Amino acid sequence: MWYNFFMLNKKLFNKKEVVAVALSGGADSVCLLHLLHTHAKELDITVKAINVEHGIRGENSLKDSQFVKDICFNLGVELKSYSVNAPLLSKQKGYSMEQSARILRYECFDNALIGGFCDKIATAHHLNDNAETVLFNLLRGSALEGACGIDEISENGKIIRPLLSCTRAQIENYVKENNLPTTYDESND
């Protein structure tokens, strides 16, 4: 529907940019990819995708990465895929699995940016993620800075979050209205 275009914060995009969606195959990232792909001409951007397989969920994770490849192939979206070993980093450094996955994911993002694959990376963080981050930070005893939540744009301007003002319900409605296939990562539970 026409109003779906208004889900995006269009101020985060510059004309002629190449924007890669961090695509896991979940509802949030599939929604973002579909929105950007559908409205690439209006935004005057080129859309690509990045998928990081973290080595955490075995065969399910590999299936999700294949699912992402299929989506990109069907849309004609160029995909850069990475496979990393978050369990090994976690074991070597004593990090939590989530921390290890995040570190490796952002290393892949940096690789894609530095290597010229894209100008920016768009993640599908949304309003519910932001509220969860604020609550988690407050419970940890974070200072006021932590209570601010997730920024729409990273300090270096290379990571953007164009769905940050959308709720999870809006994203799920978009996915349903557009009959978009998605995967489910059970580790999110």
Backbone as a chain_set.jsonl record, in Angstrom:
{"seq": "MWYNFFMLNKKLFNKKEVVAVALSGGADSVCLLHLLHTHAKELDITVKAINVEHGIRGENSLKDSQFVKDICFNLGVELKSYSVNAPLLSKQKGYSMEQSARILRYECFDNALIGGFCDKIATAHHLNDNAETVLFNLLRGSALEGACGIDEISENGKIIRPLLSCTRAQIENYVKENNLPTTYDESND", "coords": {"N": [[0.839, -1.186, 0.0], [0.342, 2.372, -0.477], [0.981, 3.915, 1.804], [2.986, 2.572, 3.083], [5.493, 3.364, 2.249], [6.007, 5.468, 3.847], [6.929, 4.414, 6.146], [9.63, 4.414, 6.193], [12.507, 6.293, 7.188], [13.304, 8.658, 5.238], [15.21, 10.63, 5.195], [17.642, 9.583, 5.771], [18.929, 8.739, 3.544], [20.996, 9.368, 0.745], [21.059, 10.724, -2.525], [21.971, 8.622, -5.244], [23.399, 6.814, -3.719], [24.734, 3.614, -2.675], [23.12, 1.26, -0.95], [23.295, -1.257, 1.385], [21.319, -3.78, 2.661], [21.266, -5.262, 5.812], [20.68, -8.432, 5.883], [18.935, -10.979, 7.288], [16.896, -12.692, 6.844], [14.768, -12.744, 8.478], [11.583, -11.324, 9.541], [11.839, -8.521, 9.979], [14.184, -7.658, 8.567], [13.6, -8.569, 6.001], [11.328, -7.084, 5.418], [12.496, -4.505, 5.377], [14.312, -4.785, 3.216], [12.475, -5.268, 1.126], [10.948, -2.887, 1.162], [12.961, -0.956, 0.528], [13.867, -1.922, -1.937], [11.519, -1.758, -3.453], [11.099, 0.986, -3.468], [13.384, 2.125, -4.48], [13.828, 3.705, -6.777], [12.407, 6.104, -6.236], [13.864, 6.959, -4.036], [16.274, 7.185, -5.217], [18.468, 5.395, -5.057], [20.776, 2.608, -5.023], [20.123, -0.716, -4.254], [21.472, -3.242, -2.283], [22.457, -6.303, -0.599], [23.554, -7.771, 2.499], [24.576, -10.702, 4.069], [25.208, -12.406, 7.04], [26.35, -15.351, 8.231], [26.533, -16.809, 11.248], [27.548, -19.152, 12.36], [26.353, -20.375, 14.497], [23.884, -21.758, 14.742], [23.991, -24.105, 13.311], [22.718, -26.319, 10.876], [20.233, -25.037, 10.521], [20.932, -22.34, 10.408], [22.46, -22.298, 8.092], [20.474, -22.939, 6.255], [18.879, -20.659, 6.489], [20.615, -18.751, 5.404], [20.72, -19.67, 2.777], [18.066, -19.232, 2.098], [18.05, -16.429, 2.159], [19.784, -15.94, 0.007], [18.171, -16.901, -2.056], [15.976, -15.103, -1.964], [17.27, -12.693, -2.658], [18.219, -13.362, -5.209], [15.765, -13.724, -6.557], [14.753, -11.126, -6.47], [16.654, -9.785, -7.846], [18.749, -8.587, -6.517], [21.966, -7.702, -5.592], [24.066, -9.692, -3.578], [26.184, -9.976, -0.773], [27.794, -12.424, 0.94], [28.751, -13.706, 4.109], [30.51, -15.983, 6.213], [31.031, -16.718, 9.482], [32.656, -17.53, 12.636], [31.251, -17.438, 15.402], [30.961, -18.989, 17.809], [33.609, -19.898, 18.241], [35.059, -17.473, 18.598], [33.788, -16.593, 20.904], [34.552, -18.584, 22.725], [37.367, -18.29, 22.662], [37.793, -15.619, 23.518], [36.135, -15.26, 25.686], [33.77, -13.923, 25.48], [30.204, -13.296, 25.435], [27.911, -15.264, 23.474], [26.202, -13.671, 21.932], [27.556, -11.237, 21.972], [29.923, -11.942, 20.66], [28.889, -12.635, 18.125], [27.89, -10.149, 17.326], [30.24, -8.561, 17.213], [31.66, -9.884, 15.151], [29.817, -9.63, 13.071], [29.756, -6.835, 12.652], [32.386, -6.508, 11.861], [32.244, -7.733, 9.375], [30.472, -5.957, 8.138], [32.102, -3.65, 8.118], [34.094, -4.594, 6.391], [32.64, -4.839, 3.998], [31.987, -2.159, 3.544], [34.518, -0.847, 3.445], [35.633, -2.277, 1.368], [34.217, -1.311, -0.773], [31.745, -2.329, -1.533], [29.375, -1.163, -0.783], [27.892, 2.035, 0.149], [26.572, 2.616, 2.477], [25.133, 0.797, 5.226], [22.077, -0.614, 5.942], [20.237, -1.381, 8.736], [17.615, -3.301, 10.266], [16.579, -2.396, 12.686], [14.004, -1.557, 14.972], [11.259, 0.259, 16.591], [10.489, -1.278, 18.835], [12.839, -2.701, 19.361], [14.422, -0.564, 20.112], [13.148, 0.335, 22.456], [13.553, -1.917, 24.051], [16.342, -1.878, 24.239], [16.776, 0.521, 25.662], [15.498, -0.099, 28.101], [17.013, -2.341, 28.93], [19.534, -1.12, 29.214], [18.978, 0.718, 31.277], [18.34, -1.033, 33.365], [20.8, -2.188, 33.721], [22.072, -0.192, 34.961], [22.98, 1.966, 33.562], [24.261, 5.171, 32.572], [22.759, 8.385, 31.769], [23.288, 8.572, 29.04], [23.062, 5.948, 28.098], [20.367, 5.602, 28.363], [19.29, 6.729, 26.174], [18.988, 5.06, 23.998], [18.92, 3.471, 20.74], [20.652, 4.928, 18.057], [19.58, 6.57, 15.035], [21.45, 6.762, 13.084], [24.819, 5.779, 12.71], [27.867, 6.818, 14.419], [29.868, 7.223, 12.493], [28.336, 7.57, 10.298], [27.774, 5.518, 8.548], [26.188, 3.306, 9.143], [22.805, 2.854, 9.075], [19.458, 3.162, 10.36], [16.63, 2.876, 9.191], [14.028, 2.094, 9.911], [13.481, 2.714, 12.509], [11.459, 4.16, 13.743], [9.233, 2.627, 13.477], [6.88, 0.171, 14.626], [7.105, -3.226, 15.774], [4.743, -4.548, 15.169], [3.763, -3.035, 12.988], [5.678, -3.679, 11.085], [5.31, -6.461, 10.874], [2.69, -6.441, 9.884], [3.148, -5.258, 7.376], [4.723, -7.226, 6.152], [2.883, -9.304, 6.074], [0.77, -8.171, 4.505], [2.075, -7.936, 2.08], [2.674, -10.474, 1.433], [5.211, -11.645, 2.04], [7.851, -13.938, 2.189], [9.489, -15.268, 5.07], [12.089, -16.166, 7.433], [12.661, -17.821, 10.576], [14.56, -17.199, 13.381], [15.397, -19.172, 15.87], [17.098, -18.662, 17.974], [16.581, -16.128, 18.829], [14.678, -16.341, 20.724]], "CA": [[0.0, 0.0, 0.0], [1.113, 3.6, -0.631], [1.454, 4.474, 3.065], [4.146, 1.822, 3.555], [6.698, 4.139, 1.945], [6.21, 6.414, 4.943], [7.568, 3.7, 7.247], [11.069, 4.678, 6.1], [13.04, 7.628, 7.393], [13.954, 8.933, 3.959], [16.296, 11.587, 5.4], [18.885, 8.848, 5.985], [19.451, 8.32, 2.245], [21.476, 10.389, -0.187], [20.917, 10.309, -3.922], [23.047, 7.863, -5.912], [24.096, 5.928, -2.784], [24.526, 2.175, -2.682], [22.745, 0.891, 0.412], [23.175, -2.703, 1.567], [20.479, -4.18, 3.788], [21.742, -6.379, 6.621], [19.551, -9.33, 5.627], [18.985, -12.272, 7.968], [15.771, -13.502, 6.398], [13.666, -12.521, 9.416], [10.547, -10.384, 9.091], [12.314, -7.132, 10.008], [15.119, -7.361, 7.472], [12.902, -8.797, 4.723], [10.496, -5.887, 5.244], [13.37, -3.398, 4.974], [14.776, -5.037, 1.849], [11.352, -5.082, 0.199], [10.645, -1.449, 1.1], [14.005, -0.241, -0.206], [13.856, -2.389, -3.325], [10.303, -1.235, -4.077], [11.149, 2.449, -3.564], [14.745, 2.543, -4.84], [13.794, 4.804, -7.764], [12.01, 7.349, -5.553], [14.965, 7.349, -3.166], [17.433, 7.332, -6.09], [19.548, 4.601, -4.48], [20.949, 1.23, -5.451], [19.951, -1.583, -3.09], [22.18, -4.516, -2.22], [22.22, -6.97, 0.683], [24.658, -8.457, 3.174], [24.135, -11.753, 4.984], [26.275, -12.972, 7.864], [26.026, -16.626, 8.878], [27.377, -16.712, 12.439], [28.071, -20.442, 12.801], [25.779, -20.664, 15.821], [22.701, -22.621, 14.726], [24.199, -25.275, 12.467], [21.99, -26.488, 9.619], [19.187, -24.004, 10.413], [21.581, -21.106, 9.997], [22.817, -22.463, 6.678], [19.211, -22.857, 5.499], [18.488, -19.24, 6.47], [21.474, -18.063, 4.441], [20.253, -20.064, 1.44], [16.802, -18.51, 1.941], [18.431, -15.052, 1.823], [20.302, -15.979, -1.368], [17.024, -17.068, -2.952], [15.237, -13.825, -1.998], [18.056, -11.725, -3.435], [18.199, -13.8, -6.611], [14.424, -13.458, -7.106], [14.569, -9.677, -6.604], [17.746, -9.206, -8.633], [19.541, -7.772, -5.599], [23.299, -8.25, -5.372], [24.255, -10.134, -2.192], [27.518, -10.341, -0.286], [27.591, -13.359, 2.051], [29.879, -14.008, 4.976], [30.349, -17.055, 7.182], [31.971, -16.467, 10.574], [32.596, -18.53, 13.694], [31.0, -16.765, 16.679], [31.288, -19.845, 18.961], [35.058, -19.918, 18.449], [35.443, -16.192, 19.193], [33.247, -16.609, 22.267], [35.41, -19.466, 23.52], [38.713, -17.733, 22.741], [37.85, -14.32, 24.206], [35.258, -15.233, 26.858], [32.605, -13.084, 25.212], [28.938, -14.01, 25.263], [27.676, -15.617, 22.072], [25.615, -12.509, 21.274], [28.616, -10.241, 21.801], [30.811, -12.446, 19.606], [28.184, -12.511, 16.848], [27.817, -8.723, 16.979], [31.59, -8.128, 16.833], [31.975, -10.435, 13.832], [28.89, -9.044, 12.088], [30.205, -5.487, 12.332], [33.611, -6.651, 11.07], [31.79, -7.993, 7.999], [29.947, -4.688, 7.637], [33.264, -2.81, 7.817], [34.72, -5.173, 5.201], [31.818, -4.465, 2.838], [32.11, -0.713, 3.342], [35.891, -0.533, 3.039], [35.853, -2.915, 0.08], [33.472, -0.623, -1.817], [30.502, -3.007, -1.904], [28.262, -0.243, -0.539], [28.202, 3.294, 0.824], [25.949, 2.54, 3.798], [24.445, -0.447, 5.557], [20.811, -0.369, 6.626], [19.769, -2.464, 9.599], [16.162, -3.238, 10.442], [16.17, -2.113, 14.059], [12.706, -0.867, 15.008], [10.89, 0.918, 17.839], [10.506, -2.252, 19.929], [14.256, -2.93, 19.662], [14.897, 0.627, 20.8], [12.599, 0.298, 23.82], [14.252, -3.009, 24.742], [17.704, -1.404, 24.507], [16.696, 1.511, 26.735], [15.162, -0.814, 29.337], [18.182, -3.136, 29.295], [20.572, -0.208, 29.687], [18.57, 1.252, 32.574], [18.455, -2.112, 34.346], [22.236, -2.386, 33.95], [22.573, 0.958, 35.701], [23.633, 2.863, 32.617], [24.077, 6.613, 32.747], [21.748, 8.965, 30.884], [23.636, 8.272, 27.653], [22.506, 4.632, 27.796], [18.912, 5.697, 28.338], [18.884, 7.314, 24.904], [18.632, 4.004, 23.056], [19.621, 3.263, 19.473], [20.667, 6.077, 17.147], [19.169, 6.279, 13.659], [22.636, 6.728, 12.235], [26.023, 5.557, 13.505], [28.762, 7.972, 14.533], [30.589, 7.439, 11.234], [27.353, 7.808, 9.25], [27.753, 4.396, 7.606], [25.131, 2.369, 9.524], [21.547, 3.583, 9.25], [18.331, 2.37, 10.862], [15.49, 3.628, 8.656], [12.732, 1.649, 10.449], [13.535, 2.886, 13.955], [10.202, 4.734, 14.255], [8.153, 1.662, 13.227], [6.721, -0.883, 15.619], [7.18, -4.609, 15.285], [3.423, -4.861, 14.597], [3.694, -2.427, 11.655], [6.538, -4.474, 10.215], [4.626, -7.736, 10.64], [1.556, -6.157, 8.991], [3.701, -5.042, 6.039], [5.135, -8.541, 5.651], [1.648, -10.057, 5.79], [0.069, -7.524, 3.382], [2.838, -8.121, 0.856], [2.926, -11.916, 1.291], [6.654, -11.839, 1.976], [8.345, -15.094, 2.942], [10.521, -14.968, 6.057], [12.56, -17.27, 8.251], [12.608, -17.527, 12.005], [15.772, -17.556, 14.11], [14.976, -19.61, 17.204], [17.987, -18.132, 19.02], [16.008, -14.877, 19.322], [13.831, -16.649, 21.888]], "C": [[0.889, 1.257, 0.0], [1.693, 4.111, 0.679], [2.698, 3.755, 3.588], [5.455, 2.562, 3.297], [7.028, 5.078, 3.097], [6.763, 5.737, 6.193], [9.052, 4.039, 7.317], [11.404, 6.114, 6.481], [13.888, 7.953, 6.168], [15.116, 9.922, 4.083], [17.649, 10.889, 5.558], [19.576, 8.454, 4.683], [19.885, 9.53, 1.423], [21.351, 9.845, -1.599], [22.184, 9.627, -4.414], [23.838, 6.951, -4.969], [23.795, 4.465, -3.074], [24.31, 1.774, -1.225], [22.558, -0.621, 0.47], [22.346, -2.976, 2.821], [21.139, -5.355, 4.496], [20.583, -7.384, 6.68], [19.759, -10.692, 6.277], [17.939, -13.235, 7.435], [14.574, -13.389, 7.329], [12.734, -11.44, 8.897], [11.059, -8.95, 9.003], [13.185, -6.813, 8.803], [14.496, -7.602, 6.104], [12.004, -7.61, 4.411], [11.349, -4.727, 4.737], [13.871, -3.581, 3.546], [13.664, -4.765, 0.847], [10.999, -3.605, 0.046], [11.681, -0.699, 0.264], [14.035, -0.642, -1.672], [12.674, -1.793, -4.084], [10.406, 0.265, -4.343], [12.541, 2.985, -3.925], [14.752, 3.712, -5.824], [13.424, 6.122, -7.106], [13.139, 7.877, -4.67], [16.24, 7.643, -3.952], [18.668, 6.66, -5.486], [19.645, 3.251, -5.201], [20.889, 0.372, -4.196], [20.72, -2.885, -3.292], [21.863, -5.148, -0.87], [23.492, -7.625, 1.187], [24.038, -9.486, 4.108], [25.344, -12.296, 5.724], [25.732, -14.23, 8.54], [27.032, -16.78, 10.007], [27.953, -18.035, 12.936], [27.515, -20.892, 14.131], [24.713, -21.764, 15.761], [22.798, -23.782, 13.742], [23.411, -25.232, 11.17], [20.899, -25.428, 9.435], [19.761, -22.681, 9.922], [21.968, -21.156, 8.516], [21.574, -22.38, 5.792], [18.734, -21.409, 5.403], [19.324, -18.455, 5.468], [21.1, -18.426, 3.007], [18.94, -19.36, 1.113], [17.068, -17.066, 1.503], [18.95, -14.985, 0.389], [19.163, -16.076, -2.367], [16.218, -15.78, -3.077], [15.974, -12.826, -2.89], [18.072, -12.091, -4.913], [16.865, -13.448, -7.261], [14.166, -11.969, -7.316], [15.621, -9.038, -7.511], [18.623, -8.283, -7.811], [20.889, -8.456, -5.38], [23.513, -8.518, -3.882], [25.72, -10.422, -1.919], [27.285, -11.187, 0.962], [28.887, -13.589, 2.8], [29.511, -15.197, 5.86], [31.438, -16.862, 8.23], [31.763, -17.518, 11.667], [32.467, -17.838, 15.05], [31.277, -17.683, 17.87], [32.793, -19.883, 19.268], [35.527, -18.617, 19.097], [34.984, -16.127, 20.649], [34.139, -17.428, 23.191], [36.795, -18.855, 23.728], [38.794, -16.49, 23.625], [36.991, -14.252, 25.474], [34.066, -14.315, 26.705], [31.341, -13.941, 25.234], [28.772, -14.321, 23.775], [27.119, -14.424, 21.302], [26.667, -11.436, 20.997], [29.568, -10.66, 20.677], [30.17, -12.284, 18.235], [28.143, -11.059, 16.394], [29.173, -8.205, 16.498], [31.912, -8.601, 15.412], [31.086, -9.851, 12.739], [29.362, -7.65, 11.676], [31.559, -5.49, 11.624], [33.269, -6.918, 9.607], [31.243, -6.72, 7.368], [31.097, -3.764, 7.238], [33.959, -3.283, 6.546], [33.966, -4.757, 3.945], [31.938, -2.981, 2.518], [33.492, -0.343, 2.801], [36.187, -1.092, 1.653], [35.063, -2.306, -1.063], [32.197, -1.312, -2.272], [29.304, -2.063, -1.769], [28.769, 1.022, 0.134], [27.692, 3.304, 2.262], [25.351, 1.152, 3.976], [23.213, -0.081, 6.358], [20.431, -1.596, 7.443], [18.288, -2.239, 9.898], [15.744, -3.068, 11.9], [14.883, -1.282, 14.031], [12.423, -0.352, 16.414], [10.926, -0.047, 19.024], [11.936, -2.588, 20.336], [14.805, -1.768, 20.485], [14.417, 0.635, 22.251], [13.301, -0.775, 24.653], [15.67, -2.578, 25.13], [17.709, -0.412, 25.663], [16.442, 0.813, 28.071], [16.358, -1.625, 29.839], [19.279, -2.25, 29.862], [20.238, 0.374, 31.059], [18.714, 0.201, 33.673], [19.915, -2.425, 34.677], [22.838, -1.245, 34.748], [23.314, 1.948, 34.835], [23.348, 4.321, 32.963], [23.02, 7.102, 31.762], [22.022, 8.656, 29.418], [23.034, 6.936, 27.219], [20.999, 4.64, 27.7], [18.392, 6.262, 27.024], [18.514, 6.263, 23.865], [19.494, 3.987, 21.812], [19.536, 4.523, 18.621], [20.217, 5.653, 15.757], [20.354, 6.149, 12.718], [23.871, 6.596, 13.132], [26.892, 6.811, 13.51], [29.486, 8.27, 13.219], [29.648, 7.644, 10.049], [27.166, 6.659, 8.278], [26.7, 3.34, 7.921], [23.877, 3.191, 9.79], [20.447, 2.618, 9.675], [17.025, 3.062, 10.451], [14.118, 3.199, 9.162], [12.61, 1.91, 11.947], [12.256, 3.486, 14.542], [9.007, 3.804, 14.039], [8.079, 0.635, 14.355], [6.874, -2.248, 14.959], [5.862, -4.989, 14.607], [3.285, -4.259, 13.2], [4.512, -3.237, 10.653], [5.861, -5.798, 9.88], [3.413, -7.559, 9.728], [2.038, -5.965, 7.556], [4.066, -6.377, 5.4], [3.905, -9.349, 5.241], [0.925, -9.489, 4.565], [0.753, -7.778, 2.049], [3.219, -9.583, 0.6], [4.404, -12.237, 1.161], [7.059, -13.067, 2.781], [9.436, -14.646, 3.91], [10.982, -16.256, 6.721], [12.431, -16.868, 9.703], [13.85, -18.062, 12.684], [15.378, -17.892, 15.543], [15.886, -19.099, 18.312], [17.494, -16.789, 19.543], [15.119, -15.1, 20.553], [14.609, -16.504, 23.174]], "O": [[2.043, 1.207, 0.425], [2.783, 4.683, 0.683], [3.393, 4.287, 4.454], [6.418, 2.4, 4.047], [8.187, 5.441, 3.3], [7.037, 6.405, 7.19], [9.659, 3.958, 8.385], [10.67, 7.041, 6.138], [15.052, 7.56, 6.084], [15.925, 10.036, 3.161], [18.69, 11.541, 5.485], [20.676, 7.902, 4.703], [19.225, 10.569, 1.413], [21.519, 8.649, -1.833], [23.301, 9.999, -4.055], [24.845, 6.373, -5.378], [22.755, 4.122, -3.637], [25.195, 1.927, -0.383], [21.774, -1.194, -0.286], [22.641, -2.464, 3.9], [21.528, -6.332, 3.856], [19.629, -7.2, 7.436], [20.635, -11.459, 5.878], [18.081, -14.451, 7.561], [13.489, -13.877, 7.013], [13.051, -10.732, 7.941], [10.744, -8.24, 8.048], [12.958, -5.826, 8.103], [14.831, -6.908, 5.144], [11.926, -7.177, 3.261], [10.973, -4.045, 3.784], [13.856, -2.638, 2.756], [13.887, -4.105, -0.168], [10.777, -3.127, -1.066], [11.325, 0.097, -0.605], [14.209, 0.205, -2.548], [12.819, -1.37, -5.231], [9.864, 0.76, -5.331], [12.835, 4.159, -3.701], [15.588, 4.609, -5.716], [14.046, 7.149, -7.378], [13.347, 9.086, -4.567], [17.17, 8.264, -3.437], [19.748, 7.247, -5.408], [18.718, 2.824, -5.889], [21.526, 0.689, -3.192], [20.623, -3.533, -4.334], [21.09, -4.595, -0.087], [24.382, -7.984, 0.416], [23.098, -9.187, 4.845], [26.372, -12.606, 5.121], [24.78, -14.173, 9.318], [28.236, -16.87, 9.766], [28.773, -18.034, 13.854], [28.132, -21.701, 14.823], [24.656, -22.612, 16.651], [21.78, -24.374, 13.382], [23.433, -24.233, 10.451], [20.666, -24.97, 8.317], [19.142, -21.989, 9.113], [21.816, -20.174, 7.788], [21.623, -21.813, 4.7], [18.242, -20.982, 4.358], [18.803, -17.591, 4.763], [21.157, -17.576, 2.119], [18.728, -18.938, -0.024], [16.409, -16.545, 0.603], [18.593, -14.075, -0.359], [19.181, -15.412, -3.404], [15.818, -15.406, -4.179], [15.376, -12.197, -3.762], [17.951, -11.218, -5.772], [16.831, -12.936, -8.38], [13.44, -11.588, -8.235], [15.486, -7.876, -7.897], [19.176, -7.314, -8.33], [20.95, -9.634, -5.029], [23.185, -7.686, -3.036], [26.408, -11.036, -2.734], [26.662, -10.734, 1.923], [29.967, -13.658, 2.214], [28.346, -15.389, 6.209], [32.625, -16.845, 7.906], [30.81, -18.295, 11.622], [33.457, -17.671, 15.763], [31.792, -17.199, 18.878], [33.189, -19.898, 20.433], [36.31, -18.65, 20.047], [35.718, -15.656, 21.517], [34.441, -17.008, 24.308], [37.335, -18.893, 24.833], [39.746, -16.325, 24.389], [37.102, -13.302, 26.248], [33.419, -13.964, 27.692], [31.403, -15.16, 25.072], [29.422, -13.708, 22.928], [27.507, -14.184, 20.159], [26.673, -10.81, 19.937], [29.967, -9.841, 19.85], [30.824, -11.848, 17.288], [28.339, -10.768, 15.214], [29.249, -7.494, 15.496], [32.374, -7.823, 14.578], [31.541, -9.608, 11.621], [29.367, -7.32, 10.49], [31.853, -4.568, 10.863], [33.924, -6.394, 8.706], [31.515, -6.434, 6.202], [31.078, -3.168, 6.161], [34.367, -2.468, 5.719], [34.574, -4.371, 2.947], [31.986, -2.595, 1.35], [33.608, 0.387, 1.817], [36.897, -0.472, 0.86], [35.214, -2.73, -2.209], [31.62, -0.928, -3.289], [28.345, -2.148, -2.535], [29.899, 1.086, 0.618], [28.294, 3.913, 3.146], [25.099, 0.434, 3.009], [23.291, 0.668, 7.332], [20.319, -2.703, 6.915], [17.783, -1.121, 9.793], [14.682, -3.54, 12.304], [14.705, -0.419, 13.172], [13.245, -0.505, 17.317], [11.356, 0.337, 20.112], [12.22, -2.745, 21.524], [15.559, -1.969, 21.437], [15.195, 0.912, 23.165], [13.606, -0.557, 25.825], [16.137, -2.884, 26.227], [18.558, -0.499, 26.55], [17.109, 1.11, 29.062], [16.677, -1.599, 31.027], [19.888, -2.587, 30.877], [21.12, 0.509, 31.908], [19.158, 0.508, 34.779], [20.225, -2.874, 35.781], [23.992, -1.322, 35.167], [24.177, 2.684, 35.314], [22.326, 4.647, 33.568], [22.455, 6.309, 31.007], [21.086, 8.496, 28.635], [22.549, 6.81, 26.094], [20.409, 3.788, 27.036], [17.184, 6.273, 26.786], [17.78, 6.573, 22.927], [20.643, 4.428, 21.823], [18.464, 5.113, 18.483], [20.442, 4.515, 15.345], [20.263, 5.499, 11.676], [23.951, 7.229, 14.185], [26.688, 7.734, 12.722], [29.693, 9.433, 12.872], [30.1, 7.867, 8.926], [26.466, 6.81, 7.277], [26.349, 2.55, 7.045], [23.88, 4.103, 10.617], [20.5, 1.422, 9.388], [16.395, 3.746, 11.258], [13.128, 3.871, 8.873], [11.71, 1.369, 12.589], [12.002, 3.326, 15.736], [7.881, 4.161, 14.386], [9.093, 0.281, 14.956], [6.782, -2.385, 13.739], [5.866, -5.676, 13.585], [2.739, -4.91, 12.309], [4.088, -3.451, 9.518], [5.843, -6.209, 8.719], [3.133, -8.421, 8.894], [1.406, -6.456, 6.62], [3.748, -6.622, 4.236], [3.892, -9.994, 4.192], [0.513, -10.245, 3.685], [0.098, -7.83, 1.008], [3.977, -9.89, -0.319], [4.808, -13.003, 0.286], [6.651, -13.216, 3.933], [10.215, -13.745, 3.6], [10.346, -17.301, 6.588], [12.129, -15.717, 10.02], [14.159, -19.248, 12.575], [15.065, -17.002, 16.333], [15.491, -19.1, 19.478], [17.944, -16.345, 20.6], [14.848, -14.174, 21.316], [14.062, -16.722, 24.255]]}, "num_chains": 1, "name": "protein.A"}
